[in-house]
Amino acid sequence: MNKSKYHKHDWHPADIIAALHKKGTSLAAVSRQAGLSSSTLANALNRPWPKGEWLIADAIAVHPAEIWPSRYYDPKTNRLIDRKKLIRSRS
């Protein structure tokens, strides 16, 4: 049976926080390093936000699709979605 990556479950928020702690940081610290309020990145744990997802994934050293496959794989084609282009740049 061929299981696609999309059928994996998203990481539980506690697992994301634990992965950050294993890397010696926290959600609040990553948030502050990005120039955000200490609680801002918590939004990415519960709702889609590409910028926050990439900040968290970079801190853990994995692709965000590994953490949130439901957000990064097209459910019909199982192809990786380029969500990085959805990040608004500072003008």
CNS distance restraints for C-alpha pairs under 8 A (distance, minus, plus):
assign (resid   3 and name CA) (resid   7 and name CA) 6.74 0.50 0.50
assign (resid   4 and name CA) (resid   8 and name CA) 7.65 0.50 0.50
assign (resid   4 and name CA) (resid  78 and name CA) 6.79 0.50 0.50
assign (resid   5 and name CA) (resid  69 and name CA) 6.94 0.50 0.50
assign (resid   5 and name CA) (resid  73 and name CA) 7.84 0.50 0.50
assign (resid   5 and name CA) (resid  78 and name CA) 7.51 0.50 0.50
assign (resid   6 and name CA) (resid  69 and name CA) 5.33 0.50 0.50
assign (resid   6 and name CA) (resid  70 and name CA) 6.26 0.50 0.50
assign (resid   6 and name CA) (resid  72 and name CA) 8.00 0.50 0.50
assign (resid   6 and name CA) (resid  73 and name CA) 5.57 0.50 0.50
assign (resid   6 and name CA) (resid  74 and name CA) 7.67 0.50 0.50
assign (resid   6 and name CA) (resid  75 and name CA) 6.98 0.50 0.50
assign (resid   6 and name CA) (resid  78 and name CA) 5.98 0.50 0.50
assign (resid   7 and name CA) (resid  69 and name CA) 7.62 0.50 0.50
assign (resid   7 and name CA) (resid  70 and name CA) 7.92 0.50 0.50
assign (resid   8 and name CA) (resid  69 and name CA) 6.57 0.50 0.50
assign (resid   9 and name CA) (resid  68 and name CA) 7.52 0.50 0.50
assign (resid   9 and name CA) (resid  69 and name CA) 6.78 0.50 0.50
assign (resid   9 and name CA) (resid  70 and name CA) 7.30 0.50 0.50
assign (resid  10 and name CA) (resid  66 and name CA) 7.81 0.50 0.50
assign (resid  10 and name CA) (resid  67 and name CA) 5.65 0.50 0.50
assign (resid  10 and name CA) (resid  68 and name CA) 4.58 0.50 0.50
assign (resid  10 and name CA) (resid  69 and name CA) 5.83 0.50 0.50
assign (resid  10 and name CA) (resid  70 and name CA) 6.50 0.50 0.50
assign (resid  11 and name CA) (resid  15 and name CA) 6.18 0.50 0.50
assign (resid  11 and name CA) (resid  16 and name CA) 6.58 0.50 0.50
assign (resid  11 and name CA) (resid  67 and name CA) 5.32 0.50 0.50
assign (resid  11 and name CA) (resid  68 and name CA) 6.52 0.50 0.50
assign (resid  12 and name CA) (resid  16 and name CA) 6.58 0.50 0.50
assign (resid  13 and name CA) (resid  17 and name CA) 6.30 0.50 0.50
assign (resid  13 and name CA) (resid  45 and name CA) 5.80 0.50 0.50
assign (resid  13 and name CA) (resid  46 and name CA) 7.87 0.50 0.50
assign (resid  14 and name CA) (resid  18 and name CA) 6.06 0.50 0.50
assign (resid  15 and name CA) (resid  19 and name CA) 6.07 0.50 0.50
assign (resid  16 and name CA) (resid  20 and name CA) 6.33 0.50 0.50
assign (resid  16 and name CA) (resid  67 and name CA) 7.75 0.50 0.50
assign (resid  17 and name CA) (resid  21 and name CA) 6.28 0.50 0.50
assign (resid  17 and name CA) (resid  26 and name CA) 6.80 0.50 0.50
assign (resid  17 and name CA) (resid  27 and name CA) 6.67 0.50 0.50
assign (resid  18 and name CA) (resid  22 and name CA) 6.18 0.50 0.50
assign (resid  19 and name CA) (resid  23 and name CA) 6.44 0.50 0.50
assign (resid  19 and name CA) (resid  60 and name CA) 6.38 0.50 0.50
assign (resid  20 and name CA) (resid  24 and name CA) 6.48 0.50 0.50
assign (resid  20 and name CA) (resid  25 and name CA) 5.36 0.50 0.50
assign (resid  20 and name CA) (resid  26 and name CA) 5.44 0.50 0.50
assign (resid  20 and name CA) (resid  27 and name CA) 6.97 0.50 0.50
assign (resid  20 and name CA) (resid  56 and name CA) 7.97 0.50 0.50
assign (resid  20 and name CA) (resid  59 and name CA) 6.86 0.50 0.50
assign (resid  20 and name CA) (resid  60 and name CA) 5.88 0.50 0.50
assign (resid  21 and name CA) (resid  25 and name CA) 5.09 0.50 0.50
assign (resid  21 and name CA) (resid  26 and name CA) 5.69 0.50 0.50
assign (resid  23 and name CA) (resid  59 and name CA) 7.54 0.50 0.50
assign (resid  23 and name CA) (resid  60 and name CA) 6.58 0.50 0.50
assign (resid  25 and name CA) (resid  29 and name CA) 6.25 0.50 0.50
assign (resid  25 and name CA) (resid  30 and name CA) 7.07 0.50 0.50
assign (resid  26 and name CA) (resid  30 and name CA) 6.25 0.50 0.50
assign (resid  27 and name CA) (resid  31 and name CA) 6.10 0.50 0.50
assign (resid  27 and name CA) (resid  38 and name CA) 7.58 0.50 0.50
assign (resid  27 and name CA) (resid  39 and name CA) 7.71 0.50 0.50
assign (resid  27 and name CA) (resid  41 and name CA) 6.52 0.50 0.50
assign (resid  27 and name CA) (resid  42 and name CA) 7.04 0.50 0.50
assign (resid  27 and name CA) (resid  56 and name CA) 7.55 0.50 0.50
assign (resid  28 and name CA) (resid  32 and name CA) 6.15 0.50 0.50
assign (resid  28 and name CA) (resid  37 and name CA) 7.85 0.50 0.50
assign (resid  28 and name CA) (resid  38 and name CA) 4.36 0.50 0.50
assign (resid  28 and name CA) (resid  39 and name CA) 5.93 0.50 0.50
assign (resid  28 and name CA) (resid  40 and name CA) 7.96 0.50 0.50
assign (resid  28 and name CA) (resid  41 and name CA) 7.28 0.50 0.50
assign (resid  29 and name CA) (resid  33 and name CA) 6.09 0.50 0.50
assign (resid  29 and name CA) (resid  38 and name CA) 6.79 0.50 0.50
assign (resid  30 and name CA) (resid  34 and name CA) 6.32 0.50 0.50
assign (resid  30 and name CA) (resid  41 and name CA) 7.91 0.50 0.50
assign (resid  30 and name CA) (resid  55 and name CA) 7.26 0.50 0.50
assign (resid  30 and name CA) (resid  56 and name CA) 7.24 0.50 0.50
assign (resid  30 and name CA) (resid  59 and name CA) 7.24 0.50 0.50
assign (resid  31 and name CA) (resid  35 and name CA) 6.61 0.50 0.50
assign (resid  31 and name CA) (resid  36 and name CA) 5.18 0.50 0.50
assign (resid  31 and name CA) (resid  37 and name CA) 6.31 0.50 0.50
assign (resid  31 and name CA) (resid  38 and name CA) 5.27 0.50 0.50
assign (resid  31 and name CA) (resid  39 and name CA) 7.07 0.50 0.50
assign (resid  31 and name CA) (resid  40 and name CA) 6.49 0.50 0.50
assign (resid  31 and name CA) (resid  41 and name CA) 5.63 0.50 0.50
assign (resid  32 and name CA) (resid  36 and name CA) 5.10 0.50 0.50
assign (resid  32 and name CA) (resid  37 and name CA) 5.95 0.50 0.50
assign (resid  32 and name CA) (resid  38 and name CA) 5.38 0.50 0.50
assign (resid  34 and name CA) (resid  55 and name CA) 7.85 0.50 0.50
assign (resid  36 and name CA) (resid  40 and name CA) 6.30 0.50 0.50
assign (resid  36 and name CA) (resid  41 and name CA) 7.89 0.50 0.50
assign (resid  39 and name CA) (resid  43 and name CA) 7.90 0.50 0.50
assign (resid  41 and name CA) (resid  45 and name CA) 7.48 0.50 0.50
assign (resid  41 and name CA) (resid  52 and name CA) 5.67 0.50 0.50
assign (resid  41 and name CA) (resid  56 and name CA) 7.86 0.50 0.50
assign (resid  42 and name CA) (resid  46 and name CA) 7.44 0.50 0.50
assign (resid  43 and name CA) (resid  47 and name CA) 6.08 0.50 0.50
assign (resid  43 and name CA) (resid  49 and name CA) 7.47 0.50 0.50
assign (resid  43 and name CA) (resid  52 and name CA) 7.74 0.50 0.50
assign (resid  44 and name CA) (resid  48 and name CA) 5.86 0.50 0.50
assign (resid  44 and name CA) (resid  49 and name CA) 5.39 0.50 0.50
assign (resid  44 and name CA) (resid  50 and name CA) 7.83 0.50 0.50
assign (resid  44 and name CA) (resid  52 and name CA) 5.47 0.50 0.50
assign (resid  44 and name CA) (resid  53 and name CA) 5.84 0.50 0.50
assign (resid  48 and name CA) (resid  53 and name CA) 7.73 0.50 0.50
assign (resid  48 and name CA) (resid  71 and name CA) 7.07 0.50 0.50
assign (resid  49 and name CA) (resid  53 and name CA) 6.10 0.50 0.50
assign (resid  50 and name CA) (resid  54 and name CA) 6.15 0.50 0.50
assign (resid  50 and name CA) (resid  83 and name CA) 6.21 0.50 0.50
assign (resid  50 and name CA) (resid  84 and name CA) 6.35 0.50 0.50
assign (resid  50 and name CA) (resid  86 and name CA) 6.67 0.50 0.50
assign (resid  50 and name CA) (resid  87 and name CA) 5.98 0.50 0.50
assign (resid  51 and name CA) (resid  55 and name CA) 6.32 0.50 0.50
assign (resid  51 and name CA) (resid  84 and name CA) 7.49 0.50 0.50
assign (resid  51 and name CA) (resid  87 and name CA) 5.55 0.50 0.50
assign (resid  52 and name CA) (resid  56 and name CA) 6.21 0.50 0.50
assign (resid  53 and name CA) (resid  57 and name CA) 6.03 0.50 0.50
assign (resid  53 and name CA) (resid  64 and name CA) 6.04 0.50 0.50
assign (resid  54 and name CA) (resid  58 and name CA) 5.87 0.50 0.50
assign (resid  54 and name CA) (resid  63 and name CA) 7.63 0.50 0.50
assign (resid  54 and name CA) (resid  64 and name CA) 6.00 0.50 0.50
assign (resid  54 and name CA) (resid  84 and name CA) 7.94 0.50 0.50
assign (resid  55 and name CA) (resid  59 and name CA) 6.31 0.50 0.50
assign (resid  56 and name CA) (resid  60 and name CA) 6.39 0.50 0.50
assign (resid  56 and name CA) (resid  64 and name CA) 7.84 0.50 0.50
assign (resid  57 and name CA) (resid  61 and name CA) 5.83 0.50 0.50
assign (resid  57 and name CA) (resid  62 and name CA) 5.27 0.50 0.50
assign (resid  57 and name CA) (resid  63 and name CA) 5.75 0.50 0.50
assign (resid  57 and name CA) (resid  64 and name CA) 5.11 0.50 0.50
assign (resid  57 and name CA) (resid  67 and name CA) 7.46 0.50 0.50
assign (resid  58 and name CA) (resid  62 and name CA) 6.27 0.50 0.50
assign (resid  58 and name CA) (resid  63 and name CA) 7.28 0.50 0.50
assign (resid  62 and name CA) (resid  66 and name CA) 6.72 0.50 0.50
assign (resid  62 and name CA) (resid  67 and name CA) 7.84 0.50 0.50
assign (resid  63 and name CA) (resid  67 and name CA) 7.29 0.50 0.50
assign (resid  64 and name CA) (resid  68 and name CA) 5.99 0.50 0.50
assign (resid  64 and name CA) (resid  69 and name CA) 7.72 0.50 0.50
assign (resid  64 and name CA) (resid  72 and name CA) 7.57 0.50 0.50
assign (resid  65 and name CA) (resid  69 and name CA) 4.69 0.50 0.50
assign (resid  65 and name CA) (resid  70 and name CA) 7.88 0.50 0.50
assign (resid  65 and name CA) (resid  71 and name CA) 7.11 0.50 0.50
assign (resid  65 and name CA) (resid  72 and name CA) 5.11 0.50 0.50
assign (resid  65 and name CA) (resid  73 and name CA) 7.37 0.50 0.50
assign (resid  65 and name CA) (resid  80 and name CA) 7.87 0.50 0.50
assign (resid  68 and name CA) (resid  72 and name CA) 6.55 0.50 0.50
assign (resid  69 and name CA) (resid  73 and name CA) 5.78 0.50 0.50
assign (resid  70 and name CA) (resid  74 and name CA) 7.93 0.50 0.50
assign (resid  70 and name CA) (resid  75 and name CA) 7.79 0.50 0.50
assign (resid  72 and name CA) (resid  80 and name CA) 5.65 0.50 0.50
assign (resid  72 and name CA) (resid  81 and name CA) 5.08 0.50 0.50
assign (resid  72 and name CA) (resid  82 and name CA) 7.35 0.50 0.50
assign (resid  72 and name CA) (resid  83 and name CA) 6.97 0.50 0.50
assign (resid  73 and name CA) (resid  77 and name CA) 7.94 0.50 0.50
assign (resid  73 and name CA) (resid  78 and name CA) 5.33 0.50 0.50
assign (resid  73 and name CA) (resid  79 and name CA) 5.36 0.50 0.50
assign (resid  73 and name CA) (resid  80 and name CA) 4.56 0.50 0.50
assign (resid  73 and name CA) (resid  81 and name CA) 5.51 0.50 0.50
assign (resid  74 and name CA) (resid  78 and name CA) 4.88 0.50 0.50
assign (resid  74 and name CA) (resid  79 and name CA) 5.40 0.50 0.50
assign (resid  74 and name CA) (resid  80 and name CA) 6.44 0.50 0.50
assign (resid  74 and name CA) (resid  81 and name CA) 6.34 0.50 0.50
assign (resid  75 and name CA) (resid  79 and name CA) 7.97 0.50 0.50
assign (resid  83 and name CA) (resid  87 and name CA) 7.46 0.50 0.50
